[in-house]
Amino acid sequence: MFLLAAMIGCRQRDSNGIGFPRDKTLYLAGYQWGDPNTFNPLCDWPAWPVRGGHNVMYEPLVLFNTLTGDFEPLLARLDERSPAVVSVLMDPRARWSDGRPLTAADVLFTYRIGRRFANAPTAYVWDFISRITVDTVSDASDNGYGGTVERVRFRVSEKRDNPLVITDFLTSITIKPRHVFEPLLERHGGDLSAVQKERLDKHPVVSGPYNLSSYSGEKIVLKRRDDYWGTDALHGGRPPKPEYIVHPIYKSNDHFSIALQQGNLDVSGTFIPRIWLKARKGVRTWYDKEPFHVPASIPMLVVNVTHYPLSDRSVRRAIAHAINYRDIRELAVSGYSTPLQSGLILPFGTEKEYFSSEDARTFGVSYDPDKAKSIMAEAGYTPVWKGDGKLDYVTNAAGERVPTVYVRSPAGWTDWESIVRIAVKGMREAGIDVREGFIDAGVYWQSLPAGDFDMIMHTPAATVTPSLPWSRFEAVMSSRNWEPEGERMNENQGRYNKPGGEGYNAAVDSLLKLIPTLHDEREKKRAYRALNVIFMKDQPTIPLVYRPEQFYEFSIRNWTNFPSSENPYAPPQLPCYGAGSRALWEIVLAKSK
């Protein structure tokens, strides 16, 4: 009944009696898969849209346009970027929803709570920041705010010496109201854990253009704030077009696909296969032909290099030659990728200036089953085949049976399941004893940081941030926070390049430390090139395909003028996330076209 009412434009009412007229409501989905747990921004993983990157309730200081690489102002404007300091100028017009000014004091509170409490979401930033200071400066530039404004200066920690990551913080960490959370902390005796148990689901104080209206296990509803500070300050007096944003909570990708085709969902951020077949139903993507989406990340097989035979670099390189990347691109992900090239640097977009096609040809890998077989044979491995021609097991140079390798991946993630099946098929046909190992998503998220796997599907540095491609190398190769298997590692879960271990290559960590400090582009290119060559030679992970930062599909049955390759006024992000939120001001009702 709900779907029928939405299709014919009726006013649908939820259990609280709030109406959602179709011509005033944007239906958006892809971020919330289960019952909303909490809307407390001091929790690690709150419900949509409170978690990091989403800016319709709580806002970050600046936005990062993933198409252009530009920083766009929001609560502040990027000011200085140097090896020692990154600073912003606060917009004096910013206000909280209770009318109080949003100031540098709120910024200091948001960041410093991570220094006060180890369990705060911003605790990690103090590995990179030595201190934060505030002063006032005159801002009379042509694109400035005019008059005297607050300047917030983030001083780079000499220990980590990484101004790149600080720019990531400015775009991903949303600012919290100090005047709300300090009293909460006092009420709970300074116990942050107790404050984190507060759901904050009743009239929260926010800075963004929408606020929480209602929620249930079926949907989350936001309502437009008519007193949003940015309406006049940033958008010339224009409010966002939708009065309501409703996030339905679906249980499978099929539900998203059906809802888009029926016009009951306007924007989706999930994998929908063969999207071109839905075009006649009004469903569109960024491009109207392959790859349909903008590639921005690299799903890969993370290899636990401490597990034999994966500890043998020859085996890892043989695996990389055994996988049919074209089949993965065309069959597993419906052509939503350009052809894969070797290494950890994207050969397009904002990273392309650091990519070397010459190095990829010289040191990289490609689908070549015969090459995979010859590498295995040269390394002393012998496949043993059954009578039906299928692989039974593999022996090493000593005649010992080699352990079977298992690939872990979440059960039910259909695109990843297809990728793994194609990869395993190629490896087994090349005489490499590998099997599928689909597991519950809960087990997957425990296994990944603990290193409890032989190989595991993962997308390191999946979010497009200003620090790419450095952050992808850091996520794959850094041994800075080395822990043995069983302990938690948030990067380099495959335990590559153990410090002090046999074959440790100090150049890897040296280059990872050097690159963020470089400002000369020629030096930066040389450093990235050297690091990428090491990756290709050692193959600590197996890149498989390119993937968008977000799957971005939209229906034009109710709203039109979504960003696209022909109208790229915002990046291909759902209009509640990052610079993609600009679409909330630009979409128009289909019937008014």
C-alpha positions as a Python dict, from the first residue, in 0.01 Angstrom:
ca = {
    (1, 'M'): (0, 0, 0),
    (2, 'F'): (290, 236, 79),
    (3, 'L'): (445, 184, -263),
    (4, 'L'): (115, 244, -442),
    (5, 'A'): (51, 564, -248),
    (6, 'A'): (397, 698, -326),
    (7, 'M'): (358, 617, -696),
    (8, 'I'): (36, 813, -737),
    (9, 'G'): (158, 1112, -536),
    (10, 'C'): (-59, 1064, -227),
    (11, 'R'): (36, 1205, 109),
    (12, 'Q'): (186, 908, 299),
    (13, 'R'): (179, 922, 678),
    (14, 'D'): (407, 744, 921),
    (15, 'S'): (314, 622, 1269),
    (16, 'N'): (362, 974, 1407),
    (17, 'G'): (115, 1126, 1164),
    (18, 'I'): (378, 1321, 970),
    (19, 'G'): (284, 1360, 604),
    (20, 'F'): (526, 1310, 315),
    (21, 'P'): (382, 1474, 3),
    (22, 'R'): (566, 1324, -292),
    (23, 'D'): (642, 1661, -449),
    (24, 'K'): (823, 1772, -131),
    (25, 'T'): (1003, 1450, -39),
    (26, 'L'): (1331, 1301, -156),
    (27, 'Y'): (1356, 926, -100),
    (28, 'L'): (1719, 827, -59),
    (29, 'A'): (1872, 497, 52),
    (30, 'G'): (2190, 293, 75),
    (31, 'Y'): (2344, 395, 408),
    (32, 'Q'): (2121, 235, 672),
    (33, 'W'): (2073, -143, 655),
    (34, 'G'): (1941, -222, 1002),
    (35, 'D'): (1744, -64, 1282),
    (36, 'P'): (1882, 279, 1379),
    (37, 'N'): (2089, 238, 1696),
    (38, 'T'): (2172, 595, 1804),
    (39, 'F'): (2198, 947, 1664),
    (40, 'N'): (2473, 1047, 1905),
    (41, 'P'): (2764, 1197, 1706),
    (42, 'L'): (3011, 1103, 1981),
    (43, 'C'): (2954, 733, 1911),
    (44, 'D'): (3177, 541, 1673),
    (45, 'W'): (2906, 424, 1431),
    (46, 'P'): (2577, 613, 1474),
    (47, 'A'): (2281, 582, 1239),
    (48, 'W'): (2249, 773, 913),
    (49, 'P'): (2299, 1066, 865),
    (50, 'V'): (2508, 1134, 1176),
    (51, 'R'): (2815, 930, 1088),
    (52, 'G'): (3118, 1093, 925),
    (53, 'G'): (3098, 1220, 567),
    (54, 'H'): (2726, 1300, 588),
    (55, 'N'): (2660, 1670, 635),
    (56, 'V'): (2286, 1734, 640),
    (57, 'M'): (2263, 1735, 1024),
    (58, 'Y'): (2617, 1789, 1152),
    (59, 'E'): (2862, 1965, 920),
    (60, 'P'): (3243, 1948, 873),
    (61, 'L'): (3457, 2258, 837),
    (62, 'V'): (3507, 2226, 460),
    (63, 'L'): (3400, 1999, 175),
    (64, 'F'): (3622, 1813, -73),
    (65, 'N'): (3507, 1795, -434),
    (66, 'T'): (3618, 1451, -549),
    (67, 'L'): (3584, 1545, -916),
    (68, 'T'): (3798, 1859, -914),
    (69, 'G'): (4016, 1807, -607),
    (70, 'D'): (3904, 2147, -475),
    (71, 'F'): (3817, 2238, -117),
    (72, 'E'): (3479, 2407, -88),
    (73, 'P'): (3379, 2625, 210),
    (74, 'L'): (3113, 2521, 458),
    (75, 'L'): (3150, 2613, 827),
    (76, 'A'): (3490, 2755, 738),
    (77, 'R'): (3719, 2825, 445),
    (78, 'L'): (4059, 2663, 395),
    (79, 'D'): (4326, 2922, 462),
    (80, 'E'): (4686, 2802, 497),
    (81, 'R'): (4846, 2470, 397),
    (82, 'S'): (5212, 2433, 484),
    (83, 'P'): (5434, 2152, 612),
    (84, 'A'): (5384, 2283, 967),
    (85, 'V'): (5031, 2427, 980),
    (86, 'V'): (4690, 2378, 821),
    (87, 'S'): (4442, 2653, 906),
    (88, 'V'): (4082, 2754, 836),
    (89, 'L'): (3888, 3078, 869),
    (90, 'M'): (3555, 3032, 1047),
    (91, 'D'): (3241, 3163, 878),
    (92, 'P'): (3099, 3411, 1134),
    (93, 'R'): (2749, 3356, 994),
    (94, 'A'): (2733, 2988, 1101),
    (95, 'R'): (2465, 2908, 1360),
    (96, 'W'): (2334, 2609, 1552),
    (97, 'S'): (1969, 2516, 1522),
    (98, 'D'): (1901, 2674, 1865),
    (99, 'G'): (2026, 3005, 1730),
    (100, 'R'): (2361, 3014, 1906),
    (101, 'P'): (2672, 3101, 1700),
    (102, 'L'): (2891, 2815, 1582),
    (103, 'T'): (3244, 2925, 1668),
    (104, 'A'): (3601, 2808, 1704),
    (105, 'A'): (3512, 2699, 2058),
    (106, 'D'): (3297, 2424, 1908),
    (107, 'V'): (3584, 2319, 1682),
    (108, 'L'): (3824, 2303, 1976),
    (109, 'F'): (3573, 2099, 2177),
    (110, 'T'): (3517, 1853, 1889),
    (111, 'Y'): (3886, 1784, 1844),
    (112, 'R'): (4004, 1814, 2204),
    (113, 'I'): (3751, 1563, 2331),
    (114, 'G'): (3966, 1309, 2149),
    (115, 'R'): (4261, 1412, 2366),
    (116, 'R'): (4054, 1396, 2685),
    (117, 'F'): (3901, 1054, 2617),
    (118, 'A'): (4069, 757, 2449),
    (119, 'N'): (3728, 619, 2348),
    (120, 'A'): (3622, 937, 2167),
    (121, 'P'): (3576, 913, 1787),
    (122, 'T'): (3841, 1184, 1734),
    (123, 'A'): (4107, 1029, 1960),
    (124, 'Y'): (4314, 916, 1661),
    (125, 'V'): (4368, 1271, 1532),
    (126, 'W'): (4619, 1347, 1804),
    (127, 'D'): (4870, 1116, 1638),
    (128, 'F'): (4885, 1380, 1365),
    (129, 'I'): (4814, 1709, 1544),
    (130, 'S'): (5044, 1855, 1808),
    (131, 'R'): (4810, 2137, 1911),
    (132, 'I'): (4524, 2354, 1791),
    (133, 'T'): (4525, 2730, 1841),
    (134, 'V'): (4275, 3007, 1772),
    (135, 'D'): (4336, 3372, 1691),
    (136, 'T'): (4152, 3649, 1507),
    (137, 'V'): (4255, 3792, 1172),
    (138, 'S'): (4126, 4043, 922),
    (139, 'D'): (3957, 3877, 625),
    (140, 'A'): (3908, 4138, 359),
    (141, 'S'): (3989, 3924, 54),
    (142, 'D'): (3753, 3920, -246),
    (143, 'N'): (3616, 3577, -155),
    (144, 'G'): (3636, 3631, 221),
    (145, 'Y'): (3376, 3698, 487),
    (146, 'G'): (3485, 4053, 557),
    (147, 'G'): (3588, 4204, 887),
    (148, 'T'): (3761, 4017, 1169),
    (149, 'V'): (3716, 3639, 1182),
    (150, 'E'): (3839, 3349, 1391),
    (151, 'R'): (4128, 3147, 1252),
    (152, 'V'): (4178, 2789, 1369),
    (153, 'R'): (4532, 2658, 1320),
    (154, 'F'): (4608, 2285, 1327),
    (155, 'R'): (4978, 2238, 1396),
    (156, 'V'): (5127, 1927, 1241),
    (157, 'S'): (5277, 1676, 1483),
    (158, 'E'): (5650, 1643, 1428),
    (159, 'K'): (5619, 1276, 1523),
    (160, 'R'): (5393, 1194, 1225),
    (161, 'D'): (5470, 1501, 1009),
    (162, 'N'): (5164, 1455, 789),
    (163, 'P'): (4967, 1765, 683),
    (164, 'L'): (4787, 1555, 420),
    (165, 'V'): (4585, 1367, 680),
    (166, 'I'): (4487, 1689, 856),
    (167, 'T'): (4308, 1802, 539),
    (168, 'D'): (4120, 1470, 552),
    (169, 'F'): (4006, 1559, 905),
    (170, 'L'): (3873, 1897, 796),
    (171, 'T'): (3640, 1731, 542),
    (172, 'S'): (3531, 1426, 743),
    (173, 'I'): (3502, 1527, 1110),
    (174, 'T'): (3172, 1700, 1179),
    (175, 'I'): (3164, 1975, 1441),
    (176, 'K'): (2962, 1918, 1760),
    (177, 'P'): (2796, 2183, 1980),
    (178, 'R'): (3010, 2245, 2286),
    (179, 'H'): (2722, 2401, 2478),
    (180, 'V'): (2526, 2075, 2446),
    (181, 'F'): (2794, 1818, 2522),
    (182, 'E'): (2988, 1988, 2800),
    (183, 'P'): (2678, 1994, 3026),
    (184, 'L'): (2610, 1632, 2934),
    (185, 'L'): (2961, 1538, 3040),
    (186, 'E'): (2921, 1727, 3366),
    (187, 'R'): (2587, 1557, 3432),
    (188, 'H'): (2751, 1217, 3387),
    (189, 'G'): (3050, 1298, 3604),
    (190, 'G'): (3291, 1327, 3312),
    (191, 'D'): (3213, 974, 3191),
    (192, 'L'): (3215, 980, 2810),
    (193, 'S'): (3089, 621, 2792),
    (194, 'A'): (2777, 728, 2978),
    (195, 'V'): (2727, 1024, 2743),
    (196, 'Q'): (2765, 790, 2445),
    (197, 'K'): (2462, 593, 2569),
    (198, 'E'): (2240, 896, 2514),
    (199, 'R'): (2053, 840, 2185),
    (200, 'L'): (2009, 1214, 2113),
    (201, 'D'): (1706, 1141, 1897),
    (202, 'K'): (1479, 1420, 2025),
    (203, 'H'): (1533, 1767, 1876),
    (204, 'P'): (1915, 1746, 1855),
    (205, 'V'): (2106, 2072, 1816),
    (206, 'V'): (2261, 2063, 1468),
    (207, 'S'): (2412, 2304, 1217),
    (208, 'G'): (2301, 2141, 891),
    (209, 'P'): (2002, 2206, 665),
    (210, 'Y'): (1794, 1915, 801),
    (211, 'N'): (1712, 1769, 1140),
    (212, 'L'): (1580, 1438, 1262),
    (213, 'S'): (1200, 1417, 1247),
    (214, 'S'): (1123, 1050, 1319),
    (215, 'Y'): (1265, 701, 1275),
    (216, 'S'): (1172, 336, 1298),
    (217, 'G'): (1299, 0, 1176),
    (218, 'E'): (1152, 88, 836),
    (219, 'K'): (1280, 439, 771),
    (220, 'I'): (1458, 749, 896),
    (221, 'V'): (1291, 1083, 828),
    (222, 'L'): (1461, 1424, 816),
    (223, 'K'): (1278, 1757, 791),
    (224, 'R'): (1416, 2073, 636),
    (225, 'R'): (1519, 2352, 870),
    (226, 'D'): (1372, 2678, 750),
    (227, 'D'): (1618, 2866, 975),
    (228, 'Y'): (1931, 2701, 833),
    (229, 'W'): (2218, 2951, 847),
    (230, 'G'): (2354, 2848, 507),
    (231, 'T'): (2036, 2935, 320),
    (232, 'D'): (2135, 3301, 308),
    (233, 'A'): (2509, 3268, 369),
    (234, 'L'): (2587, 3002, 108),
    (235, 'H'): (2287, 2967, -124),
    (236, 'G'): (2161, 3318, -196),
    (237, 'G'): (1847, 3279, 12),
    (238, 'R'): (1741, 2953, -155),
    (239, 'P'): (1639, 2668, 78),
    (240, 'P'): (1700, 2305, -20),
    (241, 'K'): (1428, 2181, -257),
    (242, 'P'): (1298, 1877, -62),
    (243, 'E'): (1110, 1954, 258),
    (244, 'Y'): (1164, 1594, 371),
    (245, 'I'): (1438, 1339, 315),
    (246, 'V'): (1324, 983, 383),
    (247, 'H'): (1572, 696, 403),
    (248, 'P'): (1380, 367, 370),
    (249, 'I'): (1555, 68, 527),
    (250, 'Y'): (1556, -216, 274),
    (251, 'K'): (1684, -568, 331),
    (252, 'S'): (1846, -648, -4),
    (253, 'N'): (1982, -494, -323),
    (254, 'D'): (1680, -627, -513),
    (255, 'H'): (1451, -401, -309),
    (256, 'F'): (1657, -97, -409),
    (257, 'S'): (1637, -189, -776),
    (258, 'I'): (1260, -240, -771),
    (259, 'A'): (1197, 79, -574),
    (260, 'L'): (1406, 286, -817),
    (261, 'Q'): (1225, 147, -1120),
    (262, 'Q'): (885, 212, -962),
    (263, 'G'): (979, 567, -869),
    (264, 'N'): (945, 500, -497),
    (265, 'L'): (1315, 571, -447),
    (266, 'D'): (1485, 875, -597),
    (267, 'V'): (1855, 812, -522),
    (268, 'S'): (2033, 488, -434),
    (269, 'G'): (2385, 405, -321),
    (270, 'T'): (2388, 27, -373),
    (271, 'F'): (2512, -217, -633),
    (272, 'I'): (2241, -272, -894),
    (273, 'P'): (2350, -504, -1176),
    (274, 'R'): (2289, -430, -1546),
    (275, 'I'): (2177, -77, -1477),
    (276, 'W'): (2129, -5, -1848),
    (277, 'L'): (1824, -233, -1848),
    (278, 'K'): (1655, 2, -1601),
    (279, 'A'): (1704, 313, -1816),
    (280, 'R'): (1365, 278, -1981),
    (281, 'K'): (1212, 296, -1631),
    (282, 'G'): (1378, 634, -1570),
    (283, 'V'): (1685, 508, -1382),
    (284, 'R'): (2012, 689, -1456),
    (285, 'T'): (2376, 689, -1346),
    (286, 'W'): (2666, 933, -1382),
    (287, 'Y'): (2748, 808, -1733),
    (288, 'D'): (2491, 672, -1976),
    (289, 'K'): (2737, 406, -2095),
    (290, 'E'): (3022, 200, -1947),
    (291, 'P'): (3157, 234, -1688),
    (292, 'F'): (2829, 406, -1581),
    (293, 'H'): (2991, 507, -1248),
    (294, 'V'): (3306, 708, -1172),
    (295, 'P'): (3579, 461, -1058),
    (296, 'A'): (3743, 582, -739),
    (297, 'S'): (3860, 288, -526),
    (298, 'I'): (4018, -57, -565),
    (299, 'P'): (3857, -370, -418),
    (300, 'M'): (4134, -624, -369),
    (301, 'L'): (4236, -950, -214),
    (302, 'V'): (4432, -865, 98),
    (303, 'V'): (4693, -1138, 144),
    (304, 'N'): (4811, -1257, 485),
    (305, 'V'): (5179, -1281, 396),
    (306, 'T'): (5253, -1465, 722),
    (307, 'H'): (5055, -1770, 602),
    (308, 'Y'): (5235, -2028, 390),
    (309, 'P'): (5240, -2050, 87),
    (310, 'L'): (5131, -1684, 60),
    (311, 'S'): (5451, -1586, 238),
    (312, 'D'): (5622, -1674, -93),
    (313, 'R'): (5623, -1370, -321),
    (314, 'S'): (5628, -1602, -624),
    (315, 'V'): (5294, -1749, -521),
    (316, 'R'): (5142, -1402, -480),
    (317, 'R'): (5259, -1295, -824),
    (318, 'A'): (5134, -1619, -977),
    (319, 'I'): (4793, -1555, -821),
    (320, 'A'): (4791, -1207, -972),
    (321, 'H'): (4855, -1353, -1319),
    (322, 'A'): (4589, -1624, -1277),
    (323, 'I'): (4286, -1398, -1230),
    (324, 'N'): (4068, -1302, -1525),
    (325, 'Y'): (4022, -931, -1458),
    (326, 'R'): (3812, -881, -1770),
    (327, 'D'): (3557, -1137, -1651),
    (328, 'I'): (3545, -966, -1312),
    (329, 'R'): (3486, -630, -1478),
    (330, 'E'): (3224, -750, -1728),
    (331, 'L'): (3047, -1028, -1537),
    (332, 'A'): (3085, -960, -1164),
    (333, 'V'): (3039, -581, -1165),
    (334, 'S'): (2834, -535, -1484),
    (335, 'G'): (3107, -336, -1660),
    (336, 'Y'): (3113, -68, -1388),
    (337, 'S'): (3490, -27, -1423),
    (338, 'T'): (3756, 69, -1670),
    (339, 'P'): (4026, -195, -1744),
    (340, 'L'): (4246, -256, -1442),
    (341, 'Q'): (4609, -143, -1449),
    (342, 'S'): (4876, -261, -1206),
    (343, 'G'): (4962, -83, -885),
    (344, 'L'): (4784, 117, -617),
    (345, 'I'): (4750, 444, -808),
    (346, 'L'): (4439, 516, -1015),
    (347, 'P'): (4540, 603, -1374),
    (348, 'F'): (4267, 867, -1398),
    (349, 'G'): (4106, 1146, -1197),
    (350, 'T'): (4303, 1342, -940),
    (351, 'E'): (4563, 1062, -902),
    (352, 'K'): (4661, 1017, -1265),
    (353, 'E'): (4955, 1259, -1246),
    (354, 'Y'): (5131, 1011, -1017),
    (355, 'F'): (5064, 701, -1231),
    (356, 'S'): (5338, 564, -1458),
    (357, 'S'): (5220, 343, -1743),
    (358, 'E'): (5585, 256, -1810),
    (359, 'D'): (5626, 111, -1460),
    (360, 'A'): (5296, -75, -1489),
    (361, 'R'): (5417, -243, -1808),
    (362, 'T'): (5760, -324, -1664),
    (363, 'F'): (5672, -441, -1313),
    (364, 'G'): (5301, -509, -1320),
    (365, 'V'): (5087, -816, -1377),
    (366, 'S'): (4805, -907, -1614),
    (367, 'Y'): (4582, -1205, -1678),
    (368, 'D'): (4818, -1470, -1814),
    (369, 'P'): (4745, -1829, -1694),
    (370, 'D'): (5055, -1967, -1863),
    (371, 'K'): (5271, -1711, -1683),
    (372, 'A'): (5106, -1807, -1354),
    (373, 'K'): (5185, -2175, -1414),
    (374, 'S'): (5546, -2106, -1508),
    (375, 'I'): (5603, -1891, -1197),
    (376, 'M'): (5466, -2169, -976),
    (377, 'A'): (5680, -2430, -1152),
    (378, 'E'): (5997, -2220, -1126),
    (379, 'A'): (5931, -2178, -753),
    (380, 'G'): (5907, -2557, -711),
    (381, 'Y'): (5531, -2601, -683),
    (382, 'T'): (5362, -2892, -859),
    (383, 'P'): (4985, -2924, -904),
    (384, 'V'): (4829, -3270, -867),
    (385, 'W'): (4523, -3319, -1085),
    (386, 'K'): (4228, -3555, -1042),
    (387, 'G'): (4117, -3792, -1310),
    (388, 'D'): (3850, -3548, -1421),
    (389, 'G'): (4115, -3286, -1485),
    (390, 'K'): (4033, -3079, -1180),
    (391, 'L'): (4293, -2969, -926),
    (392, 'D'): (4335, -3196, -623),
    (393, 'Y'): (4624, -3040, -431),
    (394, 'V'): (4970, -2881, -472),
    (395, 'T'): (5312, -2992, -352),
    (396, 'N'): (5624, -2784, -292),
    (397, 'A'): (5986, -2845, -390),
    (398, 'A'): (6029, -3081, -92),
    (399, 'G'): (5733, -3290, -206),
    (400, 'E'): (5518, -3170, 85),
    (401, 'R'): (5151, -3098, 39),
    (402, 'V'): (5085, -2724, 43),
    (403, 'P'): (4794, -2600, 260),
    (404, 'T'): (4476, -2498, 79),
    (405, 'V'): (4427, -2120, 74),
    (406, 'Y'): (4080, -1981, 153),
    (407, 'V'): (3938, -1647, 40),
    (408, 'R'): (3709, -1485, 297),
    (409, 'S'): (3429, -1254, 187),
    (410, 'P'): (3092, -1156, 336),
    (411, 'A'): (2808, -1387, 237),
    (412, 'G'): (2530, -1200, 60),
    (413, 'W'): (2748, -927, -89),
    (414, 'T'): (2656, -1043, -436),
    (415, 'D'): (2909, -844, -638),
    (416, 'W'): (3194, -954, -410),
    (417, 'E'): (3073, -1315, -417),
    (418, 'S'): (3089, -1308, -798),
    (419, 'I'): (3436, -1151, -791),
    (420, 'V'): (3566, -1419, -555),
    (421, 'R'): (3420, -1704, -762),
    (422, 'I'): (3582, -1575, -1080),
    (423, 'A'): (3917, -1523, -903),
    (424, 'V'): (3913, -1868, -743),
    (425, 'K'): (3821, -2033, -1073),
    (426, 'G'): (4122, -1874, -1244),
    (427, 'M'): (4360, -1968, -963),
    (428, 'R'): (4250, -2330, -954),
    (429, 'E'): (4274, -2361, -1333),
    (430, 'A'): (4633, -2232, -1303),
    (431, 'G'): (4715, -2503, -1047),
    (432, 'I'): (4695, -2288, -731),
    (433, 'D'): (4496, -2452, -450),
    (434, 'V'): (4251, -2182, -344),
    (435, 'R'): (3890, -2218, -223),
    (436, 'E'): (3602, -1981, -150),
    (437, 'G'): (3521, -1904, 214),
    (438, 'F'): (3205, -1694, 242),
    (439, 'I'): (3131, -1587, 599),
    (440, 'D'): (2880, -1383, 797),
    (441, 'A'): (2945, -1008, 775),
    (442, 'G'): (2990, -991, 1153),
    (443, 'V'): (3266, -1252, 1139),
    (444, 'Y'): (3420, -1072, 842),
    (445, 'W'): (3460, -743, 1031),
    (446, 'Q'): (3625, -927, 1319),
    (447, 'S'): (3857, -1128, 1094),
    (448, 'L'): (3988, -836, 890),
    (449, 'P'): (4174, -633, 1157),
    (450, 'A'): (4282, -948, 1344),
    (451, 'G'): (4447, -1101, 1036),
    (452, 'D'): (4232, -1413, 1074),
    (453, 'F'): (4240, -1509, 707),
    (454, 'D'): (4456, -1635, 422),
    (455, 'M'): (4311, -1389, 172),
    (456, 'I'): (4016, -1156, 228),
    (457, 'M'): (3815, -917, 12),
    (458, 'H'): (3856, -557, 118),
    (459, 'T'): (3865, -205, -26),
    (460, 'P'): (4141, -11, 154),
    (461, 'A'): (4089, 367, 154),
    (462, 'A'): (3744, 329, -1),
    (463, 'T'): (3649, 693, 62),
    (464, 'V'): (3786, 961, -170),
    (465, 'T'): (3982, 1205, 45),
    (466, 'P'): (4244, 1475, -17),
    (467, 'S'): (4524, 1242, 97),
    (468, 'L'): (4486, 990, -185),
    (469, 'P'): (4674, 802, -321),
    (470, 'W'): (4897, 822, -12),
    (471, 'S'): (4622, 692, 218),
    (472, 'R'): (4576, 382, -1),
    (473, 'F'): (4946, 297, 25),
    (474, 'E'): (4930, 360, 399),
    (475, 'A'): (4628, 129, 432),
    (476, 'V'): (4801, -152, 240),
    (477, 'M'): (5171, -129, 322),
    (478, 'S'): (5237, 65, 645),
    (479, 'S'): (5402, -128, 926),
    (480, 'R'): (5394, 172, 1161),
    (481, 'N'): (5139, 14, 1397),
    (482, 'W'): (5255, -344, 1359),
    (483, 'E'): (5075, -605, 1567),
    (484, 'P'): (5093, -987, 1547),
    (485, 'E'): (4803, -1185, 1409),
    (486, 'G'): (4518, -1189, 1657),
    (487, 'E'): (4577, -828, 1761),
    (488, 'R'): (4399, -542, 1587),
    (489, 'M'): (4555, -360, 1291),
    (490, 'N'): (4356, -88, 1115),
    (491, 'E'): (4595, -82, 821),
    (492, 'N'): (4813, -346, 654),
    (493, 'Q'): (4592, -627, 782),
    (494, 'G'): (4797, -870, 572),
    (495, 'R'): (5100, -806, 800),
    (496, 'Y'): (5330, -717, 510),
    (497, 'N'): (5688, -595, 574),
    (498, 'K'): (5722, -680, 942),
    (499, 'P'): (5969, -443, 1112),
    (500, 'G'): (6287, -630, 1200),
    (501, 'G'): (6164, -938, 1016),
    (502, 'E'): (6342, -1123, 739),
    (503, 'G'): (6332, -917, 422),
    (504, 'Y'): (6204, -602, 589),
    (505, 'N'): (6225, -315, 340),
    (506, 'A'): (6280, 10, 531),
    (507, 'A'): (6222, 209, 211),
    (508, 'V'): (5847, 141, 234),
    (509, 'D'): (5797, 315, 565),
    (510, 'S'): (6048, 585, 472),
    (511, 'L'): (5855, 671, 155),
    (512, 'L'): (5522, 665, 341),
    (513, 'K'): (5665, 914, 589),
    (514, 'L'): (5826, 1131, 322),
    (515, 'I'): (5541, 1177, 71),
    (516, 'P'): (5307, 1387, 291),
    (517, 'T'): (5587, 1637, 351),
    (518, 'L'): (5668, 1692, -17),
    (519, 'H'): (5542, 2001, -197),
    (520, 'D'): (5758, 1983, -508),
    (521, 'E'): (5545, 1788, -756),
    (522, 'R'): (5846, 1633, -932),
    (523, 'E'): (5978, 1495, -605),
    (524, 'K'): (5633, 1371, -511),
    (525, 'K'): (5593, 1188, -843),
    (526, 'R'): (5931, 1020, -801),
    (527, 'A'): (5843, 908, -449),
    (528, 'Y'): (5504, 770, -550),
    (529, 'R'): (5661, 594, -845),
    (530, 'A'): (5922, 426, -623),
    (531, 'L'): (5658, 313, -374),
    (532, 'N'): (5431, 177, -646),
    (533, 'V'): (5717, -23, -797),
    (534, 'I'): (5784, -186, -459),
    (535, 'F'): (5416, -276, -434),
    (536, 'M'): (5408, -431, -781),
    (537, 'K'): (5723, -635, -716),
    (538, 'D'): (5606, -766, -378),
    (539, 'Q'): (5231, -790, -451),
    (540, 'P'): (5116, -779, -85),
    (541, 'T'): (4758, -746, -210),
    (542, 'I'): (4588, -836, -537),
    (543, 'P'): (4391, -543, -686),
    (544, 'L'): (4091, -681, -876),
    (545, 'V'): (3877, -405, -1024),
    (546, 'Y'): (3796, -37, -993),
    (547, 'R'): (3486, 61, -797),
    (548, 'P'): (3307, 392, -739),
    (549, 'E'): (3337, 558, -401),
    (550, 'Q'): (2959, 521, -389),
    (551, 'F'): (2726, 352, -630),
    (552, 'Y'): (2522, 645, -755),
    (553, 'E'): (2190, 576, -924),
    (554, 'F'): (1892, 807, -949),
    (555, 'S'): (1539, 803, -1085),
    (556, 'I'): (1408, 1098, -1288),
    (557, 'R'): (1041, 1008, -1243),
    (558, 'N'): (986, 1253, -957),
    (559, 'W'): (1299, 1473, -940),
    (560, 'T'): (1538, 1571, -1218),
    (561, 'N'): (1861, 1769, -1265),
    (562, 'F'): (2073, 1534, -1057),
    (563, 'P'): (2449, 1574, -1114),
    (564, 'S'): (2582, 1370, -1406),
    (565, 'S'): (2872, 1366, -1651),
    (566, 'E'): (2675, 1608, -1870),
    (567, 'N'): (2592, 1834, -1574),
    (568, 'P'): (2877, 1790, -1323),
    (569, 'Y'): (2786, 2070, -1083),
    (570, 'A'): (2850, 1828, -794),
    (571, 'P'): (3039, 1499, -765),
    (572, 'P'): (2866, 1157, -794),
    (573, 'Q'): (2776, 1130, -428),
    (574, 'L'): (2432, 1091, -276),
    (575, 'P'): (2286, 1434, -188),
    (576, 'C'): (2349, 1399, 183),
    (577, 'Y'): (2720, 1328, 160),
    (578, 'G'): (3019, 1554, 106),
    (579, 'A'): (3007, 1798, -182),
    (580, 'G'): (2728, 1588, -333),
    (581, 'S'): (2485, 1757, -93),
    (582, 'R'): (2483, 2058, -327),
    (583, 'A'): (2225, 1867, -534),
    (584, 'L'): (1963, 1936, -265),
    (585, 'W'): (1951, 2297, -392),
    (586, 'E'): (1961, 2213, -763),
    (587, 'I'): (1721, 1923, -825),
    (588, 'V'): (1379, 2016, -963),
    (589, 'L'): (1044, 1841, -976),
    (590, 'A'): (999, 1638, -1292),
    (591, 'K'): (652, 1775, -1358),
    (592, 'S'): (785, 2132, -1361),
    (593, 'K'): (1029, 2066, -1643),
}
